[in-house]
Amino acid sequence: MLKTTALLTAALTVLTAGPVTARANGDWNGWQKDLDGSRHNAAEWRIDRGNAGKLKLKWAFTYPRGEVNGVRSQPAVVGDTVYFGGPDGKFRARDARRGGAGWEFTLPPAERHVSVSDSPVVSGGKVFFGDSVSRFYALDQRTGRLRWQVRLDDGIASTTTSSPIVHNGLVYVGVSSAENTLPISHDCCTFRGHVDAYDVDNGALVWRHHTVPEPVEVGTWPNGAKRFEPSGAGVWSSPVIDRRTGTLYVGTGQNYTGKGGEFDSLLALDARTGAVRWTHQVTDADTWRDACNTPDAEGYCPGLKDGTNLDYDIGATPNLFTAGGRRLVGVGQKSGVYHVFDAATGQVVWRRQLGVPLPSGGISGIQWGSSYDGKRLYIATYYAGPGTLFALDPATGEVLWQTPAPEDGCSTGGAAGQPVCERAHGLPVSSSPGVVWLGAADGKFRAYDARNGRIIWSHDTIQDVRGVNGLTGRGGTMSGPGTGAVVANGMVFVNSGYYPEYESPHGHVLLAFGL
């Protein structure tokens, strides 16, 4: 926690403090959009398939260029205000219509670079979000003042990419770690993934569910570094909650070392207590660390010999929906499979392979999240030769239409001539009535007709733009959890700029579009 009033004052700059206006039906108050994780704004009536092609850039905000430039914080929109964090270690509230300054909060310093690494949720007069060193904050929605702060994990590389969700007085968030990407000289690995529930009023920990047992020392690596097993199963994705049954659903990642725990699983937990209702593991074995992709992997990659170095996380947020008279929960995996289970029992209802699985990388599959509009599931694949946007029947998994990333995406606009460009979608899908919204690794942000997948509008984000904060910015690769679109109150908001980086002297951007 912050210890002194002086430090708190230094961390907070109140630029303006306008009224907080609530228009709940048109808002997009968190990463998931709603407890079901639909990423669909059914209340959006101003923008539709008939006029989406007339969208214009209304304003942009430029993140200062610095040590870290990838944008990971998808904005939340409540009433007249947009809330978002940046790679520069600041969290901001600004006017949603014109981009005018609101309040600004500076994250306290830490032992490593600090950035806002997940997306906020706005609820009950507070804004909740986490940072890259696994601290979690609750700010006053009106002023940006710190209400409380907790440390989610003390691990050497623990981080927060899971965006929180609020229900019945608790805020829920998952915790992961980049410990498996540290050099092979590191004693590996001791991190245990977990899901936490905190009291929204005071930050008290109500329950914690670990995804792996306590790692134990089992020997040494070839270079003499200590070896611990099992470890990992981080929670990279964001949870959803079935309010009728009080069940929280969330996916987990692979083991870093050993084999054990709830790796590559969908968890169904009691939202009040954290007790396990059911789990479904979708991979038999998956032990992976960054050493698996290095020339000296032998001896350092536990799954190299038996081919279980897969990196097939469930890194996507689940979708809750009803089809065929059953309550279902679906989720994408980095293997390219979208799985659908009975929400009450965990029984498999259907599965659909949408991306070609690749070993030791997991980059061909489904990343971060999909969208459900009450009629169709919209799911995108990443490096899948090419990445493709699909519409599926939620009851059967039948592919209704599919649209690959355009062939000319890497040869036109700002991506032309860039060696890192690929036909890929590494970000979550969003939708509003009649329209599906999706960016791509070629830096193009596109609107698709929900009926047939036809592209009805496109904007190249890899171009210089003057931000409302006075800085010139430029978009880049559209991938990662923070570059999903937010459609709220007649506006469309999207970040641009993530890994792999396009050459640019400028910081990345938040773009706001309107008619």
C-alpha positions in Angstrom: 0.0 0.0 0.0 1.1 3.6 -0.4 2.4 4.7 3.0 2.1 8.4 3.1 -0.1 11.2 2.0 2.8 12.8 0.2 3.4 9.7 -1.9 -0.3 9.5 -2.8 -0.3 13.1 -3.8 2.7 12.6 -6.0 1.0 9.7 -7.7 -2.1 11.6 -8.5 -2.7 14.6 -10.8 -6.3 15.8 -11.0 -6.6 17.7 -14.2 -10.4 18.1 -14.2 -13.1 16.3 -12.3 -16.3 16.5 -14.4 -19.5 14.7 -13.4 -19.8 11.0 -13.7 -22.7 10.2 -16.0 -24.3 6.7 -16.1 -26.0 5.4 -19.2 -25.6 1.7 -18.3 -27.2 0.3 -21.4 -24.9 2.0 -23.8 -21.7 1.7 -21.7 -18.9 -0.8 -22.1 -17.6 -0.8 -18.5 -15.1 -3.6 -18.6 -13.0 -5.9 -20.9 -15.7 -8.6 -21.0 -18.5 -6.0 -21.6 -20.8 -8.0 -19.3 -20.7 -10.9 -16.8 -21.3 -13.4 -19.7 -18.2 -12.2 -21.5 -20.1 -11.5 -24.7 -17.9 -8.6 -25.9 -21.2 -7.4 -27.6 -23.0 -4.1 -27.1 -26.6 -4.9 -27.9 -27.6 -1.3 -26.9 -25.6 0.4 -29.6 -28.1 1.9 -32.1 -26.2 4.8 -33.6 -23.7 2.7 -35.6 -24.9 -0.2 -37.7 -24.0 -2.1 -40.9 -25.6 0.6 -43.0 -23.4 3.5 -41.8 -20.3 1.9 -40.3 -18.6 2.7 -43.6 -18.9 6.4 -42.8 -16.9 6.3 -39.6 -14.3 9.0 -39.1 -11.4 9.5 -36.7 -12.7 12.0 -34.1 -9.7 12.1 -31.9 -6.5 10.3 -30.8 -4.4 10.0 -27.7 -0.7 9.3 -28.0 1.1 7.3 -25.4 4.6 8.7 -24.7 7.3 6.5 -26.3 9.4 4.8 -23.7 11.1 1.6 -22.5 7.9 -0.4 -23.1 5.5 0.7 -25.9 3.1 -2.2 -26.4 -0.5 -1.1 -25.3 -2.3 -3.7 -23.2 -5.2 -1.7 -21.6 -8.4 -1.8 -23.6 -10.5 1.2 -22.5 -13.7 1.2 -20.5 -16.5 3.7 -21.3 -19.1 4.8 -18.8 -21.3 7.7 -19.7 -19.2 10.6 -21.0 -15.9 9.3 -19.9 -13.3 6.8 -21.2 -10.9 5.1 -18.8 -7.6 3.6 -19.9 -4.1 2.7 -18.8 -0.8 3.1 -20.7 2.6 1.5 -21.1 4.0 4.7 -19.5 2.7 3.7 -16.1 -0.2 6.1 -16.0 -3.9 5.6 -15.8 -6.3 8.2 -17.3 -9.9 9.4 -17.5 -10.8 11.6 -20.5 -13.8 12.9 -22.2 -15.1 10.2 -24.5 -16.5 12.5 -27.2 -13.6 14.9 -27.7 -10.7 13.4 -25.8 -10.5 16.4 -23.3 -8.4 15.8 -20.2 -10.0 14.4 -17.1 -7.9 13.0 -14.3 -4.6 11.2 -14.3 -3.1 8.7 -11.9 0.6 7.7 -11.9 1.4 4.2 -10.7 4.0 4.1 -7.9 7.5 3.0 -8.9 8.7 -0.6 -8.6 11.7 -2.8 -8.9 11.0 -3.3 -12.7 9.2 -1.4 -15.4 5.6 -0.5 -14.4 2.8 -0.3 -16.9 -1.0 -0.9 -16.9 -1.0 -4.4 -18.2 -4.7 -5.3 -18.1 -8.0 -3.5 -18.8 -10.1 -1.7 -16.2 -13.6 -2.4 -15.0 -15.7 0.5 -13.7 -18.3 -0.4 -11.0 -19.8 1.1 -7.9 -18.0 4.4 -8.2 -14.6 2.7 -8.5 -12.2 1.8 -11.3 -10.3 -1.5 -10.8 -7.2 -2.6 -12.8 -3.8 -4.3 -12.4 -0.3 -3.5 -13.4 2.8 -5.3 -14.8 4.3 -6.1 -11.4 1.1 -7.7 -10.0 -0.3 -4.8 -8.0 -4.0 -4.2 -8.1 -5.7 -0.8 -7.7 -9.1 0.6 -6.9 -9.4 4.3 -7.8 -12.3 6.7 -7.2 -14.2 6.9 -10.5 -14.9 10.6 -10.1 -11.5 11.9 -9.0 -8.9 9.2 -9.7 -7.8 9.1 -6.1 -6.5 5.8 -4.7 -9.1 4.0 -2.6 -7.0 0.9 -2.0 -4.1 -1.1 -3.4 -3.0 -4.7 -2.9 -0.1 -6.9 -4.1 -1.5 -9.9 -6.0 1.8 -12.0 -6.0 5.4 -11.6 -4.9 6.9 -13.7 -7.6 10.0 -12.4 -9.4 8.1 -12.1 -12.7 4.5 -12.2 -11.8 2.2 -10.0 -13.8 -1.5 -9.2 -14.4 -3.0 -9.5 -17.9 -6.3 -10.9 -16.6 -8.9 -8.0 -16.6 -11.1 -7.9 -13.5 -14.8 -8.4 -13.2 -17.1 -7.3 -10.4 -20.1 -9.2 -8.9 -22.0 -9.1 -5.6 -19.4 -7.0 -3.8 -16.3 -8.9 -5.0 -13.8 -8.1 -7.7 -12.1 -11.1 -9.4 -8.8 -11.2 -11.2 -6.3 -13.9 -12.4 -2.6 -13.8 -11.9 0.2 -15.1 -14.2 4.0 -14.8 -14.6 6.7 -14.5 -17.1 9.0 -16.6 -15.0 9.2 -19.2 -17.8 10.8 -16.6 -20.1 13.7 -15.7 -17.7 17.3 -16.8 -18.7 18.2 -20.5 -18.1 20.5 -19.4 -15.3 17.3 -18.7 -13.3 16.2 -21.3 -10.7 13.0 -22.5 -12.5 10.2 -22.4 -11.6 8.3 -21.6 -8.5 5.3 -19.6 -9.7 1.8 -20.9 -9.1 -1.1 -19.4 -11.1 -4.1 -18.3 -9.1 -7.5 -16.6 -9.2 -8.3 -14.1 -6.5 -11.5 -12.5 -5.1 -11.2 -9.2 -3.2 -13.8 -7.1 -1.3 -14.6 -4.1 -3.5 -14.8 -1.7 -0.5 -11.4 -2.4 1.2 -9.3 -4.8 -0.9 -9.5 -7.6 1.7 -8.7 -11.0 0.1 -11.8 -13.1 0.4 -10.5 -16.3 -1.4 -7.7 -17.5 -3.6 -7.6 -20.6 -5.8 -4.2 -21.9 -6.8 -4.0 -23.8 -10.1 -0.9 -26.0 -9.2 0.4 -27.5 -6.0 3.3 -26.0 -4.2 6.5 -26.6 -6.3 9.2 -28.7 -4.7 12.9 -28.8 -5.5 13.6 -32.0 -7.6 17.2 -31.4 -8.7 19.1 -29.1 -11.0 19.2 -28.0 -14.6 22.3 -28.9 -16.8 23.9 -25.6 -15.8 23.4 -26.2 -12.1 20.4 -23.9 -11.6 17.8 -25.3 -9.2 14.8 -27.1 -10.7 11.3 -27.0 -9.1 8.2 -28.9 -10.1 5.3 -28.6 -10.9 4.8 -24.9 -11.6 3.0 -22.5 -13.9 -0.6 -22.8 -15.0 -0.9 -19.0 -15.0 -4.2 -17.3 -15.4 -3.7 -14.9 -18.4 -7.3 -14.6 -19.4 -10.2 -12.8 -17.8 -13.0 -14.5 -15.9 -16.8 -14.5 -16.5 -19.6 -15.2 -14.1 -23.0 -16.9 -14.5 -25.1 -14.7 -12.2 -27.9 -17.4 -12.0 -25.7 -20.1 -10.6 -23.0 -18.0 -9.0 -20.3 -19.8 -11.0 -17.0 -18.2 -12.1 -15.4 -19.6 -15.3 -11.7 -18.9 -16.2 -9.0 -20.6 -18.3 -5.5 -21.5 -17.3 -2.1 -21.8 -19.0 0.5 -24.6 -19.4 3.0 -25.9 -16.8 6.4 -24.3 -16.8 8.0 -27.3 -15.2 6.8 -30.8 -14.3 3.2 -32.0 -14.9 0.5 -31.3 -12.4 -2.4 -29.2 -11.3 -5.1 -27.6 -13.5 -3.0 -26.6 -16.5 -4.7 -26.0 -19.9 -8.0 -26.2 -18.1 -11.4 -24.4 -17.9 -12.3 -23.9 -14.3 -15.8 -23.6 -12.9 -15.5 -22.1 -9.3 -18.1 -21.0 -6.8 -17.9 -17.2 -7.1 -18.7 -16.8 -3.4 -16.1 -19.2 -1.9 -13.7 -20.2 -4.7 -14.7 -23.9 -4.3 -14.2 -26.1 -7.4 -17.5 -27.1 -9.1 -15.8 -28.7 -12.0 -12.7 -28.5 -14.2 -12.0 -29.7 -17.7 -8.5 -30.2 -18.9 -8.2 -30.0 -22.7 -4.5 -31.1 -23.1 -3.0 -34.3 -21.6 0.5 -32.8 -21.1 1.9 -29.3 -21.8 5.2 -28.2 -20.3 6.8 -25.2 -21.9 9.2 -22.4 -21.2 10.9 -20.0 -23.5 14.0 -22.2 -23.5 12.1 -24.6 -25.8 12.6 -22.2 -28.7 16.4 -21.6 -28.1 19.2 -23.5 -29.9 20.4 -25.0 -26.6 16.9 -26.3 -25.6 18.0 -29.8 -24.9 17.9 -30.4 -21.2 16.1 -27.1 -20.5 12.8 -27.8 -22.2 11.0 -30.5 -20.1 8.6 -31.5 -22.9 11.1 -31.5 -25.8 11.7 -35.2 -26.0 8.1 -36.4 -25.8 6.6 -33.5 -27.8 4.6 -32.0 -25.0 6.3 -28.6 -25.3 3.1 -27.2 -26.7 2.3 -23.8 -25.1 -1.4 -24.5 -25.7 -2.9 -22.3 -23.0 -6.5 -21.4 -22.6 -5.5 -17.8 -22.8 -8.9 -16.6 -24.0 -11.8 -15.4 -22.0 -14.9 -17.8 -22.0 -18.3 -16.9 -23.5 -21.5 -17.8 -21.6 -24.6 -18.4 -23.8 -27.8 -20.4 -24.1 -28.3 -22.6 -27.2 -30.6 -25.6 -27.8 -32.2 -25.0 -24.4 -28.9 -25.5 -22.6 -26.6 -23.1 -20.7 -23.2 -23.4 -22.3 -19.7 -22.1 -21.8 -17.3 -21.8 -24.7 -13.6 -20.9 -24.8 -10.8 -20.7 -27.4 -7.4 -22.4 -27.0 -4.1 -21.6 -28.5 -4.2 -24.9 -30.3 -6.8 -23.4 -32.6 -9.8 -25.3 -31.0 -12.9 -23.6 -29.7 -14.4 -25.8 -27.0 -18.0 -25.7 -25.8 -19.1 -27.3 -22.5 -22.3 -27.8 -20.5 -22.0 -24.9 -18.0 -23.4 -27.0 -15.2 -21.4 -30.2 -15.6 -18.4 -29.5 -17.8 -19.5 -32.1 -20.3 -18.2 -31.5 -23.9 -21.1 -30.4 -26.2 -19.0 -29.7 -29.3 -15.5 -28.7 -30.4 -14.3 -27.0 -33.6 -10.7 -26.9 -34.9 -10.3 -23.4 -36.5 -6.5 -23.0 -36.6 -3.8 -25.4 -37.5 -1.9 -26.3 -34.3 1.8 -25.7 -34.3 4.2 -27.2 -31.6 6.2 -25.1 -29.2 4.5 -21.7 -29.7 0.8 -21.9 -29.6 0.6 -18.8 -31.9 -1.7 -20.4 -34.6 -4.8 -20.6 -32.4 -7.3 -18.4 -30.6 -6.0 -15.5 -28.6 -7.6 -13.5 -25.8 -11.3 -13.8 -26.6 -14.4 -14.1 -28.9 -17.8 -12.4 -29.2 -21.4 -13.6 -29.0 -24.3 -11.5 -30.2 -27.2 -13.7 -29.3 -27.2 -15.4 -32.8 -23.6 -16.2 -33.7 -20.2 -16.7 -32.1 -17.4 -14.6 -33.7 -14.0 -16.2 -33.3 -10.6 -15.1 -34.9 -7.4 -17.1 -35.3 -3.8 -15.7 -35.0 -0.9 -17.0 -37.2 -3.1 -19.6 -38.9 -2.0 -19.3 -42.5 -3.9 -17.0 -42.7 -5.6 -15.7 -39.6 -9.3 -15.9 -40.2 -12.5 -14.5 -38.7 -15.2 -17.1 -38.3 -19.0 -17.0 -37.5 -20.2 -20.2 -35.8 -23.6 -21.6 -34.9 -23.5 -21.6 -31.1 -25.6 -24.8 -30.8 -23.6 -27.0 -33.2 -20.3 -25.2 -34.0 -21.2 -25.2 -37.7 -19.1 -22.6 -39.6 -21.6 -20.1 -41.0 -19.1 -17.9 -42.8 -15.3 -17.2 -42.7 -13.3 -14.3 -43.8 -9.5 -14.6 -44.0 -7.3 -11.6 -43.3 -7.0 -9.8 -46.7 -4.2 -10.8 -48.9 -3.1 -7.1 -49.5 -3.0 -6.2 -45.8 0.8 -6.4 -45.7 1.4 -4.7 -49.0 -0.7 -1.6 -48.5 -0.7 1.3 -46.1 1.8 1.6 -43.3 2.5 -2.2 -43.2 4.0 -2.2 -46.7 7.6 -3.2 -46.7 7.6 -4.1 -43.0 9.3 -7.5 -42.4 7.1 -8.3 -39.3 3.8 -8.1 -41.1 1.6 -11.2 -41.2 -2.0 -12.1 -42.0 -2.9 -12.7 -38.4 -5.4 -11.7 -35.7 -3.9 -11.8 -32.2 -6.6 -9.8 -30.4 -10.1 -10.3 -29.1 -13.2 -9.9 -31.3 -16.0 -7.4 -30.5 -19.4 -6.9 -32.0 -22.4 -4.6 -32.0 -25.8 -5.1 -33.8 -25.0 -6.0 -37.4 -21.2 -5.4 -37.1 -18.2 -7.3 -36.1 -15.0 -5.4 -35.2 -11.5 -6.8 -35.5 -8.0 -5.4 -36.0 -5.1 -7.3 -37.5 -1.3 -7.6 -37.4 -1.2 -5.6 -40.6 -2.3 -2.6 -38.5 -5.7 -2.4 -40.2 -8.8 -2.0 -38.1 -11.9 -3.4 -39.8 -15.7 -3.6 -39.6 -17.4 -6.8 -40.9 -21.0 -7.4 -41.8 -22.2 -9.8 -39.2 -24.5 -11.6 -41.7 -21.9 -12.7 -44.2 -18.4 -11.5 -43.1 -18.0 -8.9 -45.8 -15.6 -6.1 -44.9 -17.6 -2.9 -44.8 -15.0 -0.5 -43.5 -11.2 -0.4 -42.8 -8.8 2.1 -41.3 -5.1 1.9 -41.5 -3.7 2.7 -38.0 0.0 2.7 -39.1 0.1 6.4 -39.9 1.1 9.5 -38.0 -1.7 11.2 -36.1 -1.6 14.2 -33.7 -2.9 13.3 -30.3 -5.1 15.5 -28.2 -2.3 15.5 -25.7 0.0 17.3 -28.2 2.2 14.3 -29.2 2.5 12.7 -32.6 1.7 9.0 -32.5 1.5 6.1 -34.8 -0.3 2.7 -34.6 1.3 -0.6 -35.2 0.5 -4.3 -34.9 -3.0 -4.9 -33.6 -2.6 -7.8 -31.3 -2.7 -8.5 -27.6 -5.5 -8.1 -25.0 -5.6 -4.3 -25.1 -6.3 -3.8 -28.8 -9.9 -5.1 -28.9 -12.5 -2.7 -30.0 -15.0 -1.0 -27.6 -18.3 0.2 -29.0 -20.2 2.5 -26.7 -22.6 5.4 -27.0 -22.1 6.0 -30.7 -18.3 5.8 -30.6 -15.7 3.1 -31.4 -12.5 3.1 -29.4 -9.4 0.9 -30.2 -5.7 0.9 -29.3 -3.1 0.2 -31.9 0.5 -0.9 -31.2 1.8 -4.1 -29.8 4.3 -6.9 -30.4 5.9 -7.4 -32.9 6.9 -3.7 -33.3 6.8 -1.8 -36.5 9.6 0.7 -37.0 8.4 4.1 -35.6 9.9 7.1 -33.8 6.5 7.7 -32.1 4.5 6.2 -29.3 1.4 4.2 -30.0 -2.2 5.4 -29.9 -5.8 5.2 -28.7 -8.1 6.0 -31.5 -11.7 7.2 -31.2 -14.1 7.0 -34.2 -17.6 8.4 -34.7 -20.0 9.2 -37.4 
